[in-house]
Amino acid sequence: MLELRIAGRDFGQPVLGEVFVNITRGDRICLLGPSGIGKTTLLNVIAGLDTSIPDGAVVGRDKLRIGYLFQEHRLLPWRTLCANLMLVGVSEREAETCLAQVGLPGYGQYLPDQLSLGMARRAALARCLAVRPDLLLLDEPFASLDPMMADELRTLIAGILDANPSMAMICVTHDGVDAEMLANRLWYLDGKPARLKWNDELGGPGVVTDLLGKLRKCELADS
């Protein structure tokens, strides 16, 4: 589906090191690592938003539809939710259907500023779904949400993935709970420059917590 051959990325000093990895259909990857290590940078490279990285570093991207849920919802404040979704090429009826998918039926004529943060993030997720993505990129989708809203959104995303088993996902998070609920594969990014220190499928419950504890101990020992 997608092959990463990233030789590195720097902003005056090295941020990403070499990242060579494959992503297959149905992969549900949670990407964890220390704050500021380069997780969002890696997502931007995968999405093609970092033009300093050669196109050949992400093999197969031109054949995929990618939905990207940013940390900010990035909805145009002067357009209704339906109008925001229609910008990606869907009809008003299809936009309403996508909003209903994320628990916002009847909200098509609302403006983004009329929504709570959790609802705005759901609307932005609906915009991602409107492109019928093969790969869904999520950058800390639960940040700044209260526990109940975060749990509702987590459950919603899990349901969407279950309903679309061939859709792949990469979710940047700091929380092992997200990985326990959403992921079938874990990436752990660390180092200077950052590289994938862990890339493997997940087993049964409790594996993520134990694994993250070991990885974070290694991180502290190396710092």
N, C-alpha and C positions, 0 to 999 in steps of 0.2 A: 504493500500500500504506500508506504513512505519510508525513505532511507535518509538518515542524516549523516552527512560527511563534513561536519563542521570543523574547520582547522583552527578556529579561535576567533575571538572578538575582543577588542580593547577600546577603551575610551581614554587614551593617553597612558593607561596602564592596563595590563591584562585583566580581563573579566572572565571570559569563557576560554577554557582550553579546548583540547580536542574532544569532540563528541561524535562518536561513530555508533549508531544504533538504528534498529529497524522498528517500525510501528506497523502492526497488522490490523486488519479489520476485527472489530470486537474488542480490541485492547482498551481497557479502562485504567488509565495510568494516573496515579497521584504523584505529583512532583513536589518533594519536600527538600528542605535544606535551611541553613541559617538565613536570617534576614540580610538582604543586600548581596547575596552570593551570586545572583544572576539568573534567577528563575524566570522573571518576566522577560529579561533579555533573550533567553532561550525560546520562550513562546513567540516573541516578536520575530525572531529568525525563522521559526517554523512557519509563521503566518505570511512571511515575505514582506514584513514591514521594515526590516532593516536592510536598506539597499546597499550597505557596505559589504554585505556577505554575498558571494557569487551565487547565482541561481543553481549552479551545479552542486551546491552544498546541501540542498534539500531535494532529493530525487523523487519525482512522482507528484510533486505539489500541483503542477499544472493540470493534472488529471482529476483533482479532488475539489469538492466544494467544502469550504472551511467556514465554520461559524465561530466567532471570537467574542466571548463575553468578557469585556474589560473590567477593571476594578471600578471605574466610573461607568454609569450606564450609557453615557454618550448619546442620549436621545435628543433630538433637536427640540428645544423648549417651546418654539412657536408653532410646532406641528402636533396634531393629535397623535395618539398612539397608532391608529390605523394609518395615518399619513406617514408616520415614521417607518412602519413596516412596508408600506407600498414602495418606499424608495429602493428596496432590494428587488423589486420586480414582481410582487404578488398583487392580486386584485384585492379590493376591499373585503370581499367575502372570505378570501383566503387569510387575510390579515386578522379578521374576527375569529376565524377558526384557530389560528396560532395563539391568539390571546386566550381563547377558551382552554387551550391545551395547558397553559401555565396558570390557570385559575383566575383569569381576568375576563370572564364573559361579560359583555355589556359595557366594557371600559374603552371601547374603540375611539370614542369622541372626547375622552379626557385628555388634558395636556399633562406632560410629565411632571410639572410642578404641583399638580393636584394629587400626586401619589405619594405614599410613604416610600422610604428608601427600599424596603423589601419589595413593594409592588413595582417600583421603577426597575429594580433588578430583574423581576419576573418579565416585565415588558421587554427589556433588553434581551432576555433569553428567548422570548417569542420571536424577536427579530432574527436571532441566530437560527432558530428552527425554520423560519420562513425560507431560508436558502436551501433547505433540505440537506444539511451538511453530512458529508462522509466523515469529517473530523470536527469535533467540538473542542475548542480551546477555552478553558475557564481560568481566569486569573483572580484568585482569592475571592470566589463568588459569595462567601459567607462572611467576609470581613465587615465589621461595623454593624452587623445585624444582631438583634437580641437573640438569646438562645432559642426561643420559640420560632421566630422567623427563620433563623438559620436551619433549624430542624425541618421546618416545612419545605424550604427550598431544597435542602438535601434530599428529602423524600421525593420531591417532584423530579429532580434530576435523575435520581435512581430509577424512577418509574419510566421516564423518557428513554433511558438507556436500555432498560429491560424490554421496552416495546420496539426498540430498534437495535437488535442484537448485532448488526453489522457495522453500526456507527462506532467509531473510535473516539476516545476522549483523553485529553491531557488536562488535568486540573492542578493548578498551583495552590498549595495550601500549607499551613503551618501545623495543622491539627491531625493527629493520628486517627481521630474519630471519623473524619471525612474519608480517609483511606480505608478504614474498616468497613464503611458503608458503601462506598462507591467503587473502589478499585479492585481489579484482579491482577494488577501489576504495580510495583513501586519503583520509582526513581528517587535517588537521593543525591543531590548536587552539593559538592563541597570542595574546598581547596582553593589555592591561589596560584594560577587561574583555576576556575571551577571546572570540575569534571564529574561525570556520573560515578559516584562511589558505590552505588548499588543499582542494579537493574535486574529485577527478577519477578517471577509470578508470586502471588501471595497464596498462602495456604489457609488454614482454618482461623477461627476467631482468636484474638489475643496475639497473633503473630506480629502485627504492626507495632503494638506498644513495646513488645520485647525487642524487636529489631531496631526501632527508633532509639530506645534506651542505649543499646550497644553502639549505634552509629554516633549518637551525640557524645558518648564517653570518648570515642575515638577522636571526634572533632575537638573536644576540650584538651585531650592529651596532645594533639598536634599543634594547638594554638600557642 
